[in-house]
């Protein structure tokens, strides 16, 4: 099999991959290729027909398809190469890509740099171990969204939603508008896991009740779901005996979290972060494998797609420099978050340039202070009236604020 050489291979044609490709092209890196496994570019946004996209990136509200189409149109205008209906089945630490296309068959590529932009996937029923039978009528929220918005297939009439993630709440509204009766949304945590705006616009505006500290403990039904058992949970998220009640329904929608699509990252030997479940990256968005970069939801799950595109554009600036010069400055200052911070990106920095840290807390907090500490000294603070797990937090620090090559600690109090 012959090998096709490219300067950059971008795996994934969603918002991260498209934004990275456009920035690279405008930086003079034109020998690149986007590989997309779906029938067309655009990623998950093609099925997200609700608005609320683009406020940060374009300063106006757009639907998902409108947002992604802006990037797709520009890719087409510049004639940036891409292939669709093509799945990458292997990636090595030598930046060799093996892909299988519907028309091309097996193709082998070799690149100077690889950009991982595969996005994320939903956790399934198996991941949360709900006991009971296996009837029809149980869907992940994204699958239900695909059926309704892209295939014009209604998934059910009497609906219960488990998980208050953004996709789940958006589907509560979407199903209601299509004539279904959404009985309730249940959340195992004592706080909502989605954005406050979606609680208001998707649940409260349609009188859909949200039950916190509740979960589904059993599924009933033969050929089709007939009912579920719901229980309250304790402080350790364990069901409380005696609190069960049965709810009749024909459909259960699961919105129980997203996980970065990192099978290819693992095959290339990329180190993963236990908190984000995505790659460990430095300030250049380079992973622990030189020349392999990651951005977007494959790196860490974002709350807004605008941040996905902005992050991918920043990555592309560094990837362009890497392709042109063959190296980037070493990042030997480790970044260590405390136990209240769910994760922080990047995980290492050089201390020689301005940095924007992105992080989340793992529980709601009010009137808190985020501190960046080096050698026991607070070098940057950010006061916040509230911090929610559903919302990403950004803290910028200037190069001149670094005091040494000592590791950084990030804490919240």
C-alpha positions as a Markdown table, in Angstrom:
| # | Residue | x | y | z |
|---|---|---|---|---|
| 1 | Unk | 0.0 | 0.0 | 0.0 |
| 2 | Unk | 1.4 | 3.4 | -1.0 |
| 3 | Unk | 1.7 | 6.1 | 1.6 |
| 4 | Unk | 0.3 | 9.6 | 0.9 |
| 5 | Unk | 2.3 | 12.4 | 2.6 |
| 6 | Unk | 0.6 | 15.5 | 4.1 |
| 7 | Unk | 1.7 | 18.3 | 6.2 |
| 8 | Unk | -1.3 | 18.0 | 8.5 |
| 9 | Unk | -4.1 | 15.4 | 8.9 |
| 10 | Unk | -7.2 | 16.5 | 10.7 |
| 11 | Unk | -9.3 | 13.7 | 12.1 |
| 12 | Unk | -12.9 | 14.9 | 12.4 |
| 13 | Unk | -14.8 | 17.4 | 10.3 |
| 14 | Unk | -16.9 | 19.0 | 13.1 |
| 15 | Unk | -16.6 | 22.5 | 14.6 |
| 16 | Unk | -13.1 | 21.8 | 15.9 |
| 17 | Unk | -11.7 | 20.2 | 12.8 |
| 18 | Unk | -13.2 | 22.8 | 10.5 |
| 19 | Unk | -12.0 | 25.8 | 12.5 |
| 20 | Unk | -8.5 | 24.3 | 12.7 |
| 21 | Unk | -8.4 | 23.6 | 9.0 |
| 22 | Unk | -9.4 | 27.2 | 8.1 |
| 23 | Unk | -6.8 | 28.7 | 10.5 |
| 24 | Unk | -4.0 | 26.5 | 9.2 |
| 25 | Unk | -4.9 | 27.3 | 5.6 |
| 26 | Unk | -4.7 | 31.0 | 6.3 |
| 27 | Unk | -1.4 | 30.5 | 8.1 |
| 28 | Unk | 0.0 | 29.1 | 4.9 |
| 29 | Unk | -0.4 | 25.3 | 5.7 |
| 30 | Unk | -2.3 | 24.3 | 2.6 |
| 31 | Unk | -1.1 | 20.7 | 2.3 |
| 32 | Unk | -3.7 | 19.3 | 4.7 |
| 33 | Unk | -6.6 | 16.9 | 4.7 |
| 34 | Unk | -9.8 | 16.7 | 6.8 |
| 35 | Unk | -11.0 | 13.1 | 7.3 |
| 36 | Unk | -14.7 | 12.8 | 8.3 |
| 37 | Unk | -16.6 | 9.5 | 8.9 |
| 38 | Unk | -20.1 | 10.9 | 8.2 |
| 39 | Unk | -21.7 | 11.7 | 4.9 |
| 40 | Unk | -20.9 | 15.4 | 5.1 |
| 41 | Unk | -18.9 | 17.9 | 7.1 |
| 42 | Unk | -20.4 | 19.7 | 10.1 |
| 43 | Unk | -20.3 | 17.1 | 12.9 |
| 44 | Unk | -23.0 | 16.9 | 15.6 |
| 45 | Unk | -24.2 | 20.4 | 14.9 |
| 46 | Unk | -26.1 | 19.2 | 11.9 |
| 47 | Unk | -28.7 | 17.8 | 14.2 |
| 48 | Unk | -28.7 | 20.6 | 16.7 |
| 49 | Unk | -31.5 | 22.7 | 15.1 |
| 50 | Unk | -32.1 | 24.9 | 18.2 |
| 51 | Unk | -30.5 | 28.3 | 18.5 |
| 52 | Unk | -28.0 | 29.6 | 21.0 |
| 53 | Unk | -24.8 | 29.0 | 19.0 |
| 54 | Unk | -22.4 | 31.7 | 17.8 |
| 55 | Unk | -22.8 | 34.4 | 20.5 |
| 56 | Unk | -19.1 | 34.2 | 21.4 |
| 57 | Unk | -17.6 | 33.4 | 18.0 |
| 58 | Unk | -19.9 | 35.4 | 15.6 |
| 59 | Unk | -21.7 | 37.7 | 18.1 |
| 60 | Unk | -25.1 | 36.6 | 17.0 |
| 61 | Unk | -27.3 | 33.7 | 17.8 |
| 62 | Unk | -27.4 | 30.8 | 15.2 |
| 63 | Unk | -28.8 | 27.3 | 15.0 |
| 64 | Unk | -26.3 | 24.4 | 14.9 |
| 65 | Unk | -26.5 | 23.9 | 11.2 |
| 66 | Unk | -26.2 | 27.6 | 10.5 |
| 67 | Unk | -23.1 | 27.7 | 12.7 |
| 68 | Unk | -21.3 | 24.8 | 11.1 |
| 69 | Unk | -22.3 | 25.8 | 7.6 |
| 70 | Unk | -20.4 | 29.0 | 8.0 |
| 71 | Unk | -17.2 | 27.0 | 8.4 |
| 72 | Unk | -18.2 | 24.5 | 5.7 |
| 73 | Unk | -18.8 | 27.2 | 3.2 |
| 74 | Unk | -15.4 | 28.8 | 3.9 |
| 75 | Unk | -13.7 | 25.4 | 3.5 |
| 76 | Unk | -15.4 | 24.9 | 0.2 |
| 77 | Unk | -14.6 | 28.4 | -1.0 |
| 78 | Unk | -10.9 | 27.9 | -0.2 |
| 79 | Unk | -11.0 | 24.4 | -1.7 |
| 80 | Unk | -9.5 | 22.9 | 1.4 |
| 81 | Unk | -9.2 | 19.1 | 0.8 |
| 82 | Unk | -11.4 | 16.8 | 2.7 |
| 83 | Unk | -12.9 | 13.3 | 2.5 |
| 84 | Unk | -16.2 | 12.1 | 3.9 |
| 85 | Unk | -17.6 | 8.6 | 4.5 |
| 86 | Unk | -14.0 | 7.7 | 5.6 |
| 87 | Unk | -13.2 | 6.2 | 9.0 |
| 88 | Unk | -9.7 | 6.3 | 10.6 |
| 89 | Unk | -9.1 | 2.9 | 12.0 |
| 90 | Unk | -5.5 | 3.3 | 13.3 |
| 91 | Unk | -3.2 | 6.1 | 14.3 |
| 92 | Unk | 0.5 | 5.5 | 15.4 |
| 93 | Unk | 2.9 | 7.6 | 17.4 |
| 94 | Unk | 4.9 | 8.1 | 14.1 |
| 95 | Unk | 1.9 | 10.1 | 12.8 |
| 96 | Unk | 0.8 | 7.4 | 10.4 |
| 97 | Unk | -3.0 | 7.3 | 9.7 |
| 98 | Unk | -4.8 | 4.3 | 8.3 |
| 99 | Unk | -8.3 | 5.1 | 7.0 |
| 100 | Unk | -11.0 | 3.2 | 5.2 |
| 101 | Unk | -13.2 | 5.1 | 2.7 |
| 102 | Unk | -16.5 | 4.1 | 1.2 |
| 103 | Unk | -15.1 | 4.8 | -2.3 |
| 104 | Unk | -11.4 | 4.9 | -1.7 |
| 105 | Unk | -11.0 | 1.7 | 0.3 |
| 106 | Unk | -7.9 | 1.4 | 2.5 |
| 107 | Unk | -5.6 | 4.5 | 2.4 |
| 108 | Unk | -2.4 | 5.1 | 4.4 |
| 109 | Unk | -1.3 | 8.7 | 5.2 |
| 110 | Unk | 1.8 | 10.1 | 6.8 |
| 111 | Unk | 1.8 | 13.6 | 8.3 |
| 112 | Unk | 4.1 | 16.1 | 9.9 |
| 113 | Unk | 1.3 | 16.9 | 12.4 |
| 114 | Unk | -2.0 | 15.2 | 13.4 |
| 115 | Unk | -4.9 | 17.2 | 14.8 |
| 116 | Unk | -7.4 | 15.1 | 16.9 |
| 117 | Unk | -10.9 | 16.6 | 16.5 |
| 118 | Unk | -13.1 | 13.5 | 16.9 |
| 119 | Unk | -15.5 | 15.1 | 19.4 |
| 120 | Unk | -17.2 | 13.1 | 22.2 |
| 121 | Unk | -19.8 | 10.4 | 22.6 |
| 122 | Unk | -22.6 | 9.8 | 25.1 |
| 123 | Unk | -22.5 | 7.4 | 28.1 |
| 124 | Unk | -24.9 | 4.6 | 27.7 |
| 125 | Unk | -27.2 | 2.6 | 29.9 |
| 126 | Unk | -24.5 | 0.0 | 30.3 |
| 127 | Unk | -22.1 | 2.7 | 31.7 |
| 128 | Unk | -24.5 | 3.5 | 34.5 |
| 129 | Unk | -25.7 | -0.1 | 35.1 |
| 130 | Unk | -29.5 | 0.3 | 35.3 |
| 131 | Unk | -31.0 | -3.1 | 36.0 |
| 132 | Unk | -34.1 | -4.5 | 34.3 |
| 133 | Unk | -35.2 | -5.8 | 31.0 |
| 134 | Unk | -34.0 | -4.6 | 27.6 |
| 135 | Unk | -37.1 | -3.3 | 25.8 |
| 136 | Unk | -37.3 | -0.9 | 22.8 |
| 137 | Unk | -37.8 | 2.7 | 23.7 |
| 138 | Unk | -34.5 | 3.5 | 25.5 |
| 139 | Unk | -32.4 | 6.1 | 23.7 |
| 140 | Unk | -29.4 | 8.3 | 24.3 |
| 141 | Unk | -30.4 | 11.9 | 24.0 |
| 142 | Unk | -28.2 | 12.5 | 20.9 |
| 143 | Unk | -29.6 | 9.4 | 19.2 |
| 144 | Unk | -33.2 | 10.6 | 19.8 |
| 145 | Unk | -32.2 | 14.1 | 18.5 |
| 146 | Unk | -30.8 | 12.5 | 15.4 |
| 147 | Unk | -34.0 | 10.5 | 14.8 |
| 148 | Unk | -36.3 | 13.5 | 15.2 |
| 149 | Unk | -34.2 | 16.3 | 13.6 |
| 150 | Unk | -32.5 | 14.5 | 10.7 |
| 151 | Unk | -34.7 | 11.4 | 10.0 |
| 152 | Unk | -38.1 | 12.8 | 10.9 |
| 153 | Unk | -38.8 | 9.8 | 13.2 |
| 154 | Unk | -40.8 | 10.3 | 16.4 |
| 155 | Unk | -39.3 | 8.2 | 19.2 |
| 156 | Unk | -42.2 | 8.1 | 21.7 |
| 157 | Unk | -45.2 | 9.6 | 23.3 |
| 158 | Unk | -44.9 | 9.2 | 27.1 |
| 159 | Unk | -41.3 | 10.2 | 28.0 |
| 160 | Unk | -39.0 | 10.3 | 31.0 |
| 161 | Unk | -35.6 | 11.8 | 30.8 |
| 162 | Unk | -32.7 | 10.7 | 33.1 |
| 163 | Unk | -30.0 | 13.3 | 33.4 |
| 164 | Unk | -30.2 | 17.1 | 33.3 |
| 165 | Unk | -27.4 | 17.5 | 30.8 |
| 166 | Unk | -28.0 | 20.2 | 28.1 |
| 167 | Unk | -28.8 | 17.7 | 25.4 |
| 168 | Unk | -31.4 | 16.0 | 27.6 |
| 169 | Unk | -33.1 | 19.3 | 28.5 |
| 170 | Unk | -33.1 | 20.4 | 24.9 |
| 171 | Unk | -34.7 | 17.1 | 23.9 |
| 172 | Unk | -37.3 | 17.6 | 26.7 |
| 173 | Unk | -38.4 | 20.8 | 24.9 |
| 174 | Unk | -38.1 | 19.3 | 21.4 |
| 175 | Unk | -40.2 | 16.3 | 22.3 |
| 176 | Unk | -42.8 | 18.5 | 23.9 |
| 177 | Unk | -43.0 | 20.6 | 20.7 |
| 178 | Unk | -43.5 | 17.5 | 18.7 |
| 179 | Unk | -46.5 | 16.4 | 20.8 |
| 180 | Unk | -44.9 | 14.0 | 23.3 |
| 181 | Unk | -45.7 | 14.2 | 27.0 |
| 182 | Unk | -42.4 | 14.6 | 28.9 |
| 183 | Unk | -43.4 | 13.6 | 32.4 |
| 184 | Unk | -40.2 | 14.6 | 34.2 |
| 185 | Unk | -36.4 | 15.0 | 34.2 |
| 186 | Unk | -34.5 | 13.2 | 36.9 |
| 187 | Unk | -30.9 | 14.0 | 38.0 |
| 188 | Unk | -28.8 | 11.9 | 40.3 |
| 189 | Unk | -26.7 | 14.9 | 41.5 |
| 190 | Unk | -28.1 | 17.4 | 44.0 |
| 191 | Unk | -27.7 | 20.1 | 41.4 |
| 192 | Unk | -28.5 | 20.4 | 37.6 |
| 193 | Unk | -25.7 | 19.3 | 35.3 |
| 194 | Unk | -26.7 | 21.6 | 32.4 |
| 195 | Unk | -26.6 | 25.3 | 31.7 |
| 196 | Unk | -29.1 | 27.5 | 33.7 |
| 197 | Unk | -30.5 | 29.0 | 30.5 |
| 198 | Unk | -31.6 | 25.5 | 29.4 |
| 199 | Unk | -33.3 | 24.9 | 32.7 |
| 200 | Unk | -35.4 | 28.0 | 32.1 |
| 201 | Unk | -36.0 | 27.7 | 28.4 |
| 202 | Unk | -36.5 | 23.9 | 28.1 |
| 203 | Unk | -38.0 | 22.9 | 31.4 |
| 204 | Unk | -39.5 | 25.8 | 33.3 |
| 205 | Unk | -41.1 | 27.4 | 30.2 |
| 206 | Unk | -42.9 | 24.1 | 29.5 |
| 207 | Unk | -43.7 | 23.1 | 33.1 |
| 208 | Unk | -41.5 | 20.0 | 32.9 |
| 209 | Unk | -40.5 | 19.1 | 36.5 |
| 210 | Unk | -36.9 | 18.5 | 37.4 |
| 211 | Unk | -36.2 | 16.1 | 40.3 |
| 212 | Unk | -32.7 | 16.4 | 41.8 |
| 213 | Unk | -31.1 | 13.6 | 43.8 |
| 214 | Unk | -33.2 | 11.0 | 41.9 |
| 215 | Unk | -32.3 | 8.2 | 39.6 |
| 216 | Unk | -33.8 | 5.3 | 37.6 |
| 217 | Unk | -33.3 | 2.0 | 39.5 |
| 218 | Unk | -35.3 | -0.4 | 37.3 |
| 219 | Unk | -36.6 | -0.7 | 33.8 |
| 220 | Unk | -39.8 | -2.7 | 33.0 |
| 221 | Unk | -41.2 | -3.9 | 29.7 |
| 222 | Unk | -41.0 | -6.7 | 27.1 |
| 223 | Unk | -41.0 | -5.7 | 23.5 |
| 224 | Unk | -41.5 | -2.0 | 24.5 |
| 225 | Unk | -40.7 | 0.0 | 27.6 |
| 226 | Unk | -43.8 | 0.1 | 29.9 |
| 227 | Unk | -42.5 | 1.7 | 33.0 |
| 228 | Unk | -39.5 | 2.7 | 35.2 |
| 229 | Unk | -38.8 | 2.7 | 38.9 |
| 230 | Unk | -37.3 | 5.9 | 40.3 |
| 231 | Unk | -35.7 | 6.3 | 43.7 |
| 232 | Unk | -34.2 | 9.1 | 45.7 |
| 233 | Unk | -30.4 | 8.9 | 46.3 |
| 234 | Unk | -28.4 | 9.7 | 49.4 |
| 235 | Unk | -25.3 | 11.9 | 49.7 |
| 236 | Unk | -23.2 | 9.0 | 48.2 |
| 237 | Unk | -25.6 | 8.8 | 45.2 |
| 238 | Unk | -26.9 | 5.4 | 46.4 |
| 239 | Unk | -30.7 | 4.7 | 46.1 |
| 240 | Unk | -32.6 | 5.0 | 49.3 |
| 241 | Unk | -34.7 | 2.0 | 50.1 |
| 242 | Unk | -38.4 | 2.8 | 50.5 |
| 243 | Unk | -38.4 | 5.9 | 48.2 |
| 244 | Unk | -39.2 | 4.0 | 45.0 |
| 245 | Unk | -42.1 | 4.9 | 42.8 |
| 246 | Unk | -43.2 | 3.6 | 39.4 |
| 247 | Unk | -43.8 | 5.8 | 36.4 |
| 248 | Unk | -45.5 | 4.5 | 33.3 |
| 249 | Unk | -43.8 | 5.5 | 30.0 |
| 250 | Unk | -42.9 | 4.2 | 26.6 |
| 251 | Unk | -39.7 | 6.1 | 26.2 |
| 252 | Unk | -36.6 | 6.7 | 28.4 |
| 253 | Unk | -34.1 | 9.3 | 27.2 |
| 254 | Unk | -30.6 | 9.1 | 28.8 |
| 255 | Unk | -28.6 | 12.3 | 29.1 |
| 256 | Unk | -26.0 | 11.0 | 31.5 |
| 257 | Unk | -22.7 | 12.5 | 30.4 |
| 258 | Unk | -20.3 | 12.8 | 27.5 |
| 259 | Unk | -16.9 | 11.1 | 27.1 |
| 260 | Unk | -14.2 | 12.2 | 24.6 |
| 261 | Unk | -13.7 | 9.8 | 21.6 |
| 262 | Unk | -10.2 | 8.7 | 22.4 |
| 263 | Unk | -9.7 | 5.3 | 20.9 |
| 264 | Unk | -7.3 | 6.7 | 18.3 |
| 265 | Unk | -5.5 | 8.7 | 20.9 |
| 266 | Unk | -4.9 | 5.5 | 22.9 |
| 267 | Unk | -3.7 | 3.6 | 19.8 |
| 268 | Unk | -1.1 | 6.4 | 19.2 |
| 269 | Unk | 0.1 | 6.2 | 22.8 |
| 270 | Unk | -1.3 | 9.5 | 23.9 |
| 271 | Unk | -1.5 | 9.9 | 27.7 |
| 272 | Unk | -5.1 | 10.6 | 28.9 |
| 273 | Unk | -6.1 | 12.7 | 31.9 |
| 274 | Unk | -8.1 | 10.9 | 34.5 |
| 275 | Unk | -10.3 | 13.9 | 35.1 |
| 276 | Unk | -11.2 | 15.0 | 31.5 |
| 277 | Unk | -10.9 | 11.5 | 30.0 |
| 278 | Unk | -9.2 | 13.4 | 27.1 |
| 279 | Unk | -5.6 | 13.9 | 26.2 |
| 280 | Unk | -3.0 | 15.5 | 28.4 |
| 281 | Unk | -1.8 | 18.6 | 26.5 |
| 282 | Unk | 0.6 | 21.5 | 27.0 |
| 283 | Unk | 0.0 | 25.2 | 26.3 |
| 284 | Unk | 0.3 | 24.5 | 22.5 |
| 285 | Unk | -2.5 | 21.8 | 22.7 |
| 286 | Unk | 0.2 | 19.2 | 21.9 |
| 287 | Unk | -0.3 | 15.8 | 23.5 |
| 288 | Unk | 2.4 | 13.7 | 25.1 |
| 289 | Unk | 3.2 | 12.4 | 21.6 |
| 290 | Unk | 5.2 | 15.0 | 19.7 |
| 291 | Unk | 3.3 | 16.3 | 16.6 |
| 292 | Unk | -0.1 | 15.1 | 17.7 |
| 293 | Unk | -2.4 | 17.9 | 18.9 |
| 294 | Unk | -6.0 | 17.8 | 20.3 |
| 295 | Unk | -8.8 | 20.4 | 20.7 |
| 296 | Unk | -12.5 | 20.5 | 21.1 |
| 297 | Unk | -14.7 | 17.9 | 22.8 |
| 298 | Unk | -12.1 | 15.2 | 22.2 |
| 299 | Unk | -9.8 | 17.1 | 24.6 |
| 300 | Unk | -12.5 | 18.1 | 27.2 |
| 301 | Unk | -16.2 | 18.4 | 27.0 |
| 302 | Unk | -17.2 | 22.1 | 26.4 |
| 303 | Unk | -20.3 | 23.9 | 27.4 |
| 304 | Unk | -20.5 | 26.1 | 24.2 |
| 305 | Unk | -19.4 | 25.2 | 20.7 |
| 306 | Unk | -18.0 | 28.7 | 20.3 |
| 307 | Unk | -15.3 | 27.7 | 22.7 |
| 308 | Unk | -14.6 | 24.6 | 20.7 |
| 309 | Unk | -13.9 | 26.7 | 17.5 |
| 310 | Unk | -11.8 | 29.3 | 19.4 |
| 311 | Unk | -9.7 | 26.6 | 21.0 |
| 312 | Unk | -9.1 | 24.8 | 17.7 |
| 313 | Unk | -8.0 | 28.1 | 16.1 |
| 314 | Unk | -5.5 | 28.6 | 18.9 |
| 315 | Unk | -4.3 | 25.0 | 18.4 |
| 316 | Unk | -3.9 | 25.7 | 14.6 |
| 317 | Unk | -1.5 | 28.6 | 15.3 |
| 318 | Unk | 0.8 | 26.4 | 17.2 |
| 319 | Unk | 0.5 | 23.4 | 14.8 |
| 320 | Unk | 1.4 | 25.8 | 11.9 |
| 321 | Unk | 4.6 | 26.8 | 13.8 |
| 322 | Unk | 5.4 | 23.2 | 14.5 |
| 323 | Unk | 5.0 | 22.2 | 10.8 |
| 324 | Unk | 7.2 | 25.1 | 9.7 |
| 325 | Unk | 9.9 | 24.8 | 12.3 |
| 326 | Unk | 9.7 | 21.2 | 13.5 |
| 327 | Unk | 9.5 | 22.1 | 17.2 |
| 328 | Unk | 7.8 | 24.2 | 19.9 |
| 329 | Unk | 9.1 | 25.5 | 23.2 |
| 330 | Unk | 9.3 | 23.0 | 26.0 |
| 331 | Unk | 6.5 | 23.1 | 28.6 |
| 332 | Unk | 8.1 | 21.9 | 31.9 |
| 333 | Unk | 5.8 | 23.7 | 34.4 |
| 334 | Unk | 3.1 | 21.3 | 35.5 |
| 335 | Unk | -0.4 | 22.6 | 36.4 |
| 336 | Unk | -2.0 | 20.8 | 39.4 |
| 337 | Unk | -5.7 | 21.5 | 40.2 |
| 338 | Unk | -7.1 | 20.9 | 43.7 |
| 339 | Unk | -9.9 | 18.4 | 44.5 |
| 340 | Unk | -12.7 | 20.9 | 44.0 |
| 341 | Unk | -11.6 | 21.7 | 40.4 |
| 342 | Unk | -12.8 | 19.0 | 38.0 |
| 343 | Unk | -10.1 | 19.6 | 35.5 |
| 344 | Unk | -7.8 | 22.2 | 34.0 |
| 345 | Unk | -6.5 | 22.7 | 30.5 |
| 346 | Unk | -3.6 | 22.9 | 29.7 |
| 347 | Unk | -1.8 | 20.5 | 32.0 |
| 348 | Unk | 1.6 | 22.1 | 31.5 |
| 349 | Unk | 3.0 | 25.4 | 30.4 |
| 350 | Unk | 6.4 | 27.0 | 29.5 |
| 351 | Unk | 6.0 | 30.1 | 31.5 |
| 352 | Unk | 7.2 | 32.2 | 28.6 |
| 353 | Unk | 3.9 | 33.4 | 27.1 |
| 354 | Unk | 0.4 | 34.5 | 28.1 |
| 355 | Unk | -1.9 | 31.6 | 28.9 |
| 356 | Unk | -5.6 | 31.1 | 29.2 |
| 357 | Unk | -6.5 | 28.3 | 31.6 |
| 358 | Unk | -9.9 | 26.6 | 31.1 |
| 359 | Unk | -11.4 | 24.6 | 34.0 |
| 360 | Unk | -14.6 | 23.5 | 35.8 |
| 361 | Unk | -15.5 | 23.0 | 39.4 |
| 362 | Unk | -17.0 | 19.7 | 40.4 |
| 363 | Unk | -19.7 | 21.2 | 42.7 |
| 364 | Unk | -21.6 | 24.5 | 42.8 |
| 365 | Unk | -20.0 | 27.3 | 44.7 |
| 366 | Unk | -20.9 | 30.9 | 45.6 |
| 367 | Unk | -18.7 | 33.9 | 46.3 |
| 368 | Unk | -15.5 | 31.9 | 45.7 |
| 369 | Unk | -12.0 | 32.8 | 44.6 |
| 370 | Unk | -10.0 | 31.0 | 42.0 |
| 371 | Unk | -6.2 | 31.2 | 42.8 |
| 372 | Unk | -3.2 | 30.3 | 40.7 |
| 373 | Unk | -0.3 | 29.6 | 43.1 |
| 374 | Unk | 3.4 | 29.3 | 42.4 |
| 375 | Unk | 6.0 | 28.6 | 45.1 |
| 376 | Unk | 3.3 | 29.2 | 47.7 |
| 377 | Unk | 2.5 | 32.7 | 46.3 |
| 378 | Unk | -0.8 | 33.6 | 44.6 |
| 379 | Unk | 0.2 | 35.0 | 41.3 |
| 380 | Unk | -3.4 | 35.4 | 39.9 |
| 381 | Unk | -6.8 | 35.5 | 41.5 |
| 382 | Unk | -10.3 | 35.6 | 40.1 |
| 383 | Unk | -13.4 | 36.4 | 42.2 |
| 384 | Unk | -16.6 | 34.8 | 41.2 |
| 385 | Unk | -20.2 | 35.2 | 42.5 |
| 386 | Unk | -20.9 | 31.7 | 41.5 |
| 387 | Unk | -19.2 | 28.7 | 39.9 |
| 388 | Unk | -21.2 | 25.9 | 38.4 |
| 389 | Unk | -20.0 | 22.5 | 37.1 |
| 390 | Unk | -22.0 | 23.1 | 33.9 |
| 391 | Unk | -20.1 | 26.2 | 33.0 |
| 392 | Unk | -16.4 | 26.5 | 32.0 |
| 393 | Unk | -14.2 | 29.0 | 33.8 |
| 394 | Unk | -11.4 | 30.9 | 32.1 |
| 395 | Unk | -8.5 | 32.5 | 33.8 |
| 396 | Unk | -5.8 | 34.3 | 31.9 |
| 397 | Unk | -2.3 | 34.9 | 33.1 |
| 398 | Unk | 0.4 | 37.0 | 31.6 |
| 399 | Unk | 3.9 | 35.7 | 30.9 |
| 400 | Unk | 5.4 | 38.3 | 33.3 |
| 401 | Unk | 3.3 | 37.0 | 36.2 |
| 402 | Unk | 5.2 | 33.7 | 36.2 |
| 403 | Unk | 7.9 | 33.9 | 39.0 |
| 404 | Unk | 9.9 | 30.8 | 38.3 |
| 405 | Unk | 9.9 | 27.3 | 36.7 |
| 406 | Unk | 8.1 | 25.9 | 39.8 |
| 407 | Unk | 4.8 | 24.0 | 39.2 |
| 408 | Unk | 1.5 | 25.8 | 39.4 |
| 409 | Unk | -1.3 | 25.0 | 41.8 |
| 410 | Unk | -4.9 | 26.0 | 41.0 |
| 411 | Unk | -7.3 | 26.1 | 43.9 |
| 412 | Unk | -10.7 | 27.5 | 44.7 |
| 413 | Unk | -11.9 | 28.7 | 48.1 |
